[in-house]
Amino acid sequence: MEVTGISVHELQLSIVSPSATAFEGTVSYVQIPTEDGLIGVLPGHAPLMGLMGQGLLTLKKAEGIQQFIIEEGFLEIKDNRVVVLANQATDLSKITFEQAQKEYEDAEALQPDTESEEREKLDKINSAKVKMRFTRLTG
C-alpha cells in the first residue's frame, strides 16, 4: 500500500538549511532534537509542526545510520513526509573534532565592530561548540 507515492513502511525526509540541502531521501526512522527533547518518527506518525533545538538528528535508512548536527529550526511531519528546516545542518561524518575546534578558535579571534558582527561572532562560537560536543561524543 502506498500513501502519496511513499510506502507505508518508510518516510520521505528532507533536511534543508539556508546554504544547502543536507539530505533528501527515504528513511525508516528519524529522531529529531526539538526544543522539548528528542522525538522519534516512524511511518504513520501523526501530523506535527514544531520548533527544533540544537542537537543530533539520527536517521535510519537501508544503508545504515546517518547523523546530522542540527542547529535549531522548524520541522513538519505530514503524510509520511518529514521536512526539517534547520539554521544549520552538518553531516557528522564530514566533520572532525579538530575542524570544529578550529572553527571555535577562528570565531573567538574575530574582532567585531558592530552589534550585528558581535551577534554573528557569538553564533559562530555557539555553532562550533555544538559541533565540538557531538564530534567528541562520536569520535
C-alpha positions in Angstrom: 0.0 0.0 0.0 1.2 3.5 -0.9 0.3 6.9 0.5 1.1 9.8 -1.8 3.8 7.7 -3.6 5.6 6.6 -0.4 5.4 3.1 1.1 3.6 3.0 4.4 6.8 1.4 5.8 9.0 4.4 5.0 9.3 8.2 5.4 10.5 10.8 2.9 12.9 13.0 4.7 14.3 16.4 3.7 16.9 18.2 5.7 17.3 21.8 4.4 19.4 24.7 5.6 19.9 28.2 4.0 23.2 27.0 2.4 22.2 23.6 1.1 20.0 20.5 1.1 21.9 18.3 3.6 19.8 15.2 3.0 16.9 14.1 0.7 15.8 10.5 0.7 13.8 7.6 2.1 14.3 6.5 5.7 12.6 4.0 8.0 13.1 6.2 11.2 14.3 9.6 12.2 15.0 11.0 15.7 14.8 14.8 15.8 16.0 17.2 18.5 13.1 19.5 19.4 13.0 22.4 21.9 11.3 19.9 24.3 13.6 17.0 23.8 14.0 14.2 21.2 11.1 13.0 19.1 11.2 9.7 17.2 9.3 9.5 14.0 8.1 6.3 12.3 5.9 5.8 9.3 2.3 6.7 10.1 3.2 9.4 12.6 0.5 12.0 13.3 0.9 15.4 11.6 3.1 17.8 13.6 4.7 21.1 13.2 7.3 22.2 15.8 10.5 24.0 16.8 13.8 22.2 16.8 16.6 22.8 19.2 20.3 22.1 18.9 21.2 18.5 18.8 21.9 15.3 16.9 19.4 14.2 14.3 19.7 10.5 13.7 18.2 8.7 10.7 18.0 5.1 9.7 18.0 4.1 6.1 18.6 0.9 4.2 22.4 1.6 4.1 22.6 2.2 7.8 22.5 5.1 10.3 23.5 8.7 9.5 23.6 11.6 11.9 23.5 15.4 11.4 24.2 18.1 13.9 21.2 20.4 13.8 21.2 24.0 15.0 17.6 25.0 15.6 14.9 25.4 13.1 11.4 24.0 12.2 10.0 20.6 11.4 6.9 19.4 9.7 5.5 15.9 9.7 2.7 15.0 7.4 1.7 12.1 5.2 4.9 10.1 5.9 6.9 13.2 4.9 9.3 14.9 7.3 10.7 18.3 6.4 13.5 19.7 8.6 14.3 23.4 8.0 17.4 24.0 10.0 19.5 27.1 10.6 22.5 24.8 10.0 22.8 21.0 9.3 26.2 19.3 9.4 26.7 15.7 8.4 28.5 14.3 11.5 30.6 12.0 9.3 32.1 15.0 7.4 33.5 16.9 10.4 36.1 16.1 13.0 36.7 17.5 16.5 39.8 19.2 15.2 37.8 21.0 12.5 35.2 22.1 15.0 37.9 23.3 17.4 39.5 25.3 14.6 36.1 26.9 13.8 35.8 27.8 17.5 39.3 29.3 17.6 38.6 31.3 14.4 35.3 32.6 15.8 37.0 33.6 19.1 39.6 35.6 17.3 37.0 37.7 15.4 37.1 41.4 16.4 33.5 42.7 15.9 32.9 46.4 15.3 29.1 46.4 15.3 26.4 44.8 17.3 25.4 42.6 14.4 29.0 41.5 14.0 29.1 40.7 17.7 25.9 38.5 17.3 27.5 36.8 14.3 30.6 36.1 16.4 28.5 34.6 19.2 26.5 32.5 16.7 29.8 31.1 15.2 31.1 30.4 18.7 27.9 28.6 19.7 27.9 26.6 16.4 31.5 25.5 16.9 30.8 24.4 20.5 27.8 22.3 19.4 30.0 20.6 16.7 32.8 20.1 19.2 30.4 18.4 21.6 29.0 16.0 19.2 32.2 15.2 17.4 33.8 14.4 20.7 30.9 12.1 21.7 31.0 10.1 18.5 34.7 10.4 17.5 
